[in-house]
C-alpha cells in the first residue's frame, strides 16, 4: 500500500492475443478480509474442537458415573426397555444375586428375567407404561420380594420409545412387616384369649365359691359326733371346689406363659417309672369317690429319660385330671407306659362319657367344650395346653373315643431315653 503496509492479495494469470501478440493478463485482488475471516474461522474451529474434547471428557465421566451408580444400585436393578420389551439397559447389584449380567440381558426379551404368570403380569404393566401411565407394583419371586416402579421416557417430540423400570429387593422389609403383622395378630389373639378367659373364669369361679361358702356354713352347724359324716361330706365338697379353682387358675397361668413364649425347656435326667408313680400319687387327692388309677408298664424301674421332667409331668397330670373329671364315681382309669425305640408311649384310658364323634375334630381348640360336658366345670383349655406342652418336647398326641363308652389318649415323646 501507499503507506508501506503489507496486505494479502490473490493474483490470477491468464493469456490472450492482441492481434498476433501473446499477452499475459494479471488480475490482482485484495483478499485481506478473506484472510482475516479464514483466520477467525480457524480460531473458531480450534476453539470448537477444544470444547468438543472437553464435552467428550465430561460425557465419558458422566457415563462412568451413571454406570457406577447403576451397577452399584443397592439390592436392585435399573432397567430400560424398548417397545418390544427388549432390554436396552440393565445394571444393579441384584443381577449378581440372580446370576445374571447386563450383557446377558441387553437385546433380549423381558421373559429371560420374568417367568410364567409373572411374565404375563409384567407384560401388562409395562405395556401400560408405553401408553404414558406410570406404575408401581410388588411381586414375589421364590423367596424374594420386589417392588417395581416404571415410568415412560419421552423423546423431544413427545413420543415414548422406551421406559425406565426400577426394581428393588424388599425382602427384608417385607419379612419384617410380616413378622410385625404376625406379632400384632398374636397380641390380638392373646388379648382376646385373656378377655374370654376372664369372662369364663368369673362365671366358673361363681359355682365353686358358692359351694365353699354354703358348705362351710353348713359344716359349722354339724358340731356333734353324730353329725360327723355330714361334716365330712361338706368338707369334701369344699376340697373339690378348691381343686376346681386351682385347675382353672393353673390353666390360665399355663396358657398365658405358653402364648407369650415364656416357658423354657429345662432338660435333666430322671427315672421315668419314678415320675409315673409320683403322678399317680398326686392324682389321689383329685379323684372322685372310689375312682382308681391302675398303672401298667413293662419298662424297667431304672430306665432313665433326658427331657423336661416338669413339662412331661404336667402333660400326664392334665390328661389324668380330664379322665377323672369326665368319668363317674367308682370308675377305673388306666395309665400305661411303653418303651418305644428311644422314646416312650403313654396311654391314658378312661371309661367315662366319651367325646361326640362329630365334635372330635375341634377337640384341641382353645375354649372348646363338647356338648355333653356343658354341666361339668372346666375351661376348655386343658387339651390345647397339653398339645402346646408336647410341641416343646417334640411329642405328639392322638386319641380314640366313643360316646358313653370312654376315651383313650396316646402320647408319644421320641428320643428321650438315654
ABEGO torsion letter per residue (X at the ends): XAAGBBBBBBBBBBBBBBEABBBBBBBBBBAAAAAAAAAAAAAAAAAAAAAAAAAAAAAAAAAAAAAAAAAABBGBBBBBBBAAGBBABBBEAAAAAAGBBAAAABGBBAAAABBEAAAAAAAAAAAAAAAGBBBBBBBBBEABBBBBBBBBBBBAAGBBABBBBBBBBAAAAAAAAAAAAAAAAAAAAAAAAAAAAAAAAAAAAAAAAAAAAAAAAAAAABABAAAAAAAAAAAAAAAAAAAAAAAAAAAAAAAAAAAAGABBBBBBBBBAAAAAAAAAAAAAAABBBGBBBBBBBABBAABBBBBBAAAAAAAAAAAAAAAAAABBBGBBBBBBBBBBEABBBBBBBBABAEBBAAAAAAAABBGBBBAAAAABBEAGAAAAAAAAAAAAAGBBBBBBBBBGAEBBBBBBBBGABX
